[in-house]
Amino acid sequence: MKPYRRKFALIAEHPDVTLRVVTPTRWYESFQDIVFEPEPDTLCEEFPCPIRFSGYGSRFYYRSGVKSHFRDFQPDIIHLEEEAWSINALQTIRLKRKYCPNSRFIFRTSLSISIKQRFGILPVWIERRVFRETDKAFPLSENAGNILTERGYTGQQTPFPNGVDIRHFYKMDVSELRNSLRLTGCFVIGYVGRLLRMKGIDTLLEALACLVSRDTTNTYKLLILGQGEDKPYFQKIAETLGISEQIVWIDAVPPEEVAAYINCMDTLVLPSRTTAEWVEFFGRVLIEGMACEVPVIGSNSGEIPHVIDNAGLVFPESDADVLTEHIHQIAHDSNLRNELIARGLTRIENFTWETIAEQTYQVYQELLGNVR
């Protein structure tokens, strides 16, 4: 997707860098078929290639078009933005070993919970092979790095979070969109993401019901942006709680339109709930909210508290009462709201693609310095 390619476009601006990005021609994610679109004016050399198993990060691999990028290009560094147990990782290290064995190799991981993979011994076998070929790992967080170590990785690692493109996510005038959604004159609570039970949306619905019944000084509306198999379940809960009229449901929109909907919100909530096999591994929408100057609230699932730090409010998972109080505070305390906005703008300086690209470039330099 374009937001993730921004990092490499910025790295390619360094005069001593020639950078190729090999990416799927199309990818299915969040109920959308995302087709590769070239980025105008980028210094990256972009090469879309056909794949099999679109949408399956652990199973997809390139059908054709990638061999020459190893054999002819002879990269100094191969930077794989995929998990170490994936089929694509196996494909990559085989091509590396055959055509450019002296290339340095990096893989990225978003591990969030220490569990055995459910699809047999093949991923473990692939992972071990990839670990042996790796010069540096880029875990999404320190927790991901710890899990990587538990899985047997003993090499170097540098945590790198997800980033936000501040060219697209910023405070903007969305009065027309807000009017069209009938949100004018309301305090708008927002959620952006998949509509799945582990995302804790039922907790958010309970909090909305409490606010509607207890606080008559505000008209509360909930703007939900996303799709998922549990949408009917959440709609039924909303009906039972008597708050269906207070909710605006919007299906997933193209990535470049998300910022406008976030700007319609007065606070953004990520109420994720940890399960036996899943925990929130980052919560990118939180930094997108901060960039749009929207106060954020998140549960204490996984990395959410670390992403928020002091730039938002955190509540215990599934605790609708505390969530209700946090929303009420932001709705009624303008000083708190302004303070969270200011802290958010400071916080995202750690997450801009400009910051992450420069840090990545420095790691590249260190890796090459080890062999030159």
N, C-alpha and C positions, 0 to 999 in steps of 0.2 A: 504494500500500500504506500501511497505517496508520503504520508507522514513519516514513515520509517526510513524512506530513501533520503529524506532531508539530511540526516546525519552524514551519509556518505557524500552527498553533494557538497557539504561544507568541508569535509576532509579533502575532497578533490581540489579545493581552491588553493591548497598549499602547492607552491611551485615545484616542489620535489616529489609530488605524488601523481602517479597515473593510476586511476582507479576504475575497475570494471565492476558493475553490478549485474549479476545474473539472477533473474527473478522469474517466477511462473508467468506465463502469458495471461492466466486467469486464476482466480482463487475464490473459493466459496467460504464466506465467513459471516457470522451474525445474520444469517438468512439472506445474504446478498451475494450475487455473483460479481466479483470485482475483476474487471478487465484491465490489464496493464495499459496505462497511458503514459507516453513519454513526457518527461519533465522538460519544459522549454528552458533554454539557456543554462542547463546544468553542465558542469565540466566532467561529470561522470560519463563513462561509456556504458550505456544501458543495453542489456541483451535479454529480452523476454524469450523464454523457451517453454515448449509444451511439457506438461507433466501428467502423471497418472495419480489418481486418488486425491483430487483437489479437495481441500478442506480438512484433510487428515494429516496433522503435523508430524505424526510418528510414522506414517506409511507412505507419504508421497515421495516420488522420485522423478527425475527428469528423463523424459523419453528420448530426447535427442538435443543436439546443439550445444552441449557443454564441454565435450572433449577438447576442442580447440583452445578453450580458455585455460586449460592446464598445459596442453602440449605446446602450443604456439606462443601464448602470452607469457608463460613462465613467471608466475607471480612470486614476489619475495614473501608475501604474506597471503594466506588464505583465511578469510574471516567468514565463518559459517554462522548464520543467525538461526540455528536450529539446535534441537536437543541432541545430546551425545548418543542416545539410544535409537535415533530415527534412521529409517532406511536411507534418507538423503545424506545423513552423516556417514554411513557406510559407503555410499556411492562416492562421496567426496574424498574420503581417505584412500579409497582404491585408486581413484584417478590421480591423486597426489602422489601416491607411492609409485605409480607406473610412469608418470610423465614429468613430475617436478618434485622429487624426493627431498630436495634441500629447502623447499618452501617452509616458512614458519606457519603453524596452524593454530587458529583460535576457534573455539566454539562458544556459543552463548546458551545459557540455561535459565529457565523460569521456574525451576523446582520450587514447590511451595509446601510440600508435606512429604515426610519420609515413609513411603509405602512401596511395597513390591508392585511392579507393573503387572497388570492383569492379563497380558496377552502372551504369556509363555516365556521361554528362556531366550528366545532370539534377541530381544532388546538388551538383556544383560550381556550377552555375548558381543553384540555390536558396541555397547557402551565400553566394555573393557578394551576392545581394539582401539576405539577412538581415544580413550584415556592415554594409551601408550603413544599415540601420534601427536598429542597435544602439547603445545608450548605455553599456552595461556588459556584460562577459562574466564569468561565474562558472566558471572552469575548476576541475576537481576537484583539481588540484595545480599546482605550478609547472611541472612537465614538460608537463602538458596545455596550460598557457598558452604555453609556448615553441612547442609544435607548432601551436597556434592562430595564433601570429605567423607561423610558416613558411607557413601556408596563406593568409596575406594579410590577417589581421585586424590593424588598426592602432589600434583604439580602446582604451578603458580596460578593465582587467580586475582582478579580485580573486579569488585562489584561495579556494575553500571546499571542505573535505573532506566525505566522508560522515559521518554522525553515528550515535550509539548512544543508544537510549532506556534510560536507567538506571532507569526505572520497571519495566522488564521484564528487563533484563540485570543481574543482581547475584548474589552468592553466596547459595545457597539449599540447604536440606536436600533431597537427592534420593535418600536411602537406599533408599526403596521402588523407585524406578525402577532404580537401580543393581542392586539385588537381582534384579529381574525380568529384567534383561539379563545376569545371571550375571557381573557385573563386580566383585563384592565380593572383597576380598583380592587384587586385581590392581592393577598400575600400568597405567592406562588412557591410551593415546595416542589422540588424536582428530583427525578430519578432518571438516569441514563444507563442502559445496559440490557443484558438478557433477562427475559422474564422466566426465571427458574426459581424453584423453592429455596435453593441454597443462597440466593441473593437476598433473602430476608424481606421481601416486599410486603409480606403479610404483617410484619412488625410495623412497617411504615404506614400501612392502611389502618392499623389499630391506633397509631399515634394521631393520624388525621381525624379519625372518629372522635378521639378525646378532645382534640382542639376545637372541632366543630361544635361539640356539645357544651364545652366548658368556657370557651372564650368567644363572647359575642361582640368583642370590640374589633375583630378582624373577620373578613371573609376569606376563608382559606380554600385554595384550589391545589390539586396535585397534578403536575404535568409528568406523565410517564412516557419516555421515549425508548422504544425497543420492541423486540419480538421474542417469543419463546413458547415452548410447548405448555407452560403452566399459566399462560394468560387467562384461559377460561376459569382456572382455579382461583386466581386473584380477583377476577371480575365477580365471581360468586361470593367471595368474602366481602367485597365492597358492597354488593347488593344486600347481604345479610346485615352489615353494619349501617346500612342506610346512607352511604356516602357516594353512591354511583354518580350523582349529579355534580359532585365536587371534583371529579377526575376527568382529565383530558388524556385520552390514549392516542399516541402517535406511533405508527409503525416505524421501523428502522429507516433512516434517511441516509443519503450519501454522506461520507465522512466530512466533506467540505461544508455541509449544512448544519452539522451538529452544534457548532459554536453559536449560531443564531438562536437555537432553542435553549441552550444553556443561559444565554443572556435574557431570556424571558423569566428566569427563575430568581427568586429572592433568597433562596437557600437551596443547596444541592445535597442530597442524602445518599450515602452508600451503606445500606443496612445489612451487609453480607453476614451469613451464618456459617460457621465452620461445620463440616461433616466429617465422617470417618475417612473419606477419601478426597476431600477438597478443602482448601482454605484460600482466602483472597490473597493472591500472590503479589498484587501491586495496587491496582485501583487507579488506572490512568485518568479516569474521569475526574478524580479529585484535583489533579494539577491542572486539568483543563478548566475546571470551575474556578480555581484560584486565578488563572490567567485572565478569565473573563470578569474578575472582580465580583465573584459570587461566593458568599460565605459557605463553607463546607462542613458537613457533619458525617461522621463515619462510625461504624461499629468497631469493636476491638478485634475483629477477625484478621489474622495473618499480618500482612504488612501495612494495613490501613493506618494504625496509630503512628507508625514510623514515617509514612508518607505525609500525614497531616502535621505531625510534630506539634508546634504551638500555633499553627495557622488555621485551626478549626477546632471543633468540639468532637469528643469521642464518647460513645456510650457502650455499655455492656451488650453483647450480642443478645438479641431477642427481647431486650428490655424496653417495651413500648413506653413505659412511664418516664424513664430518663430521656428517651428520644423526644417525647412530647415536651418535656421541660426545656430541652435544648432549642427546639424550634420556637417555642414560646419566647425564650430569651432573645433570640435573634429578631423575632418579629416586633418586640417591644423595646429593646434596648439599642438605640441608634449608635451609642458610643461603642458597645460591644461589636455591633455589625461593622462599623468603620474600622475598628481595631483589627478584626479578623481579615477584612479586605486588605489592609495595609500589610499585615503579616503574610498573607497569601502571596502578594506581589513580591515580597522579599524571598519567600520560600521557593518560588518557582525559578529563581535565578539558578538554583542547583539542578533544575530539570529541563532547561531549555536545550534544544538540539545544538545550539552554538556552544554551550558549556560542555555537553557530552561529546560532541565532535572533537573539540580541542583536547579533551582528556584522552579520547581514543587515539588521536594522532600521536600524543606523547607516548602512549603504550607501544604503538607501532615503532616509534623511534628507539625505544628501549630494547624491543625485541631484535631489531636490526643491529643495534649496537653490540649485541651479544655475539654477532657473527662477523662483524667488520672491524 
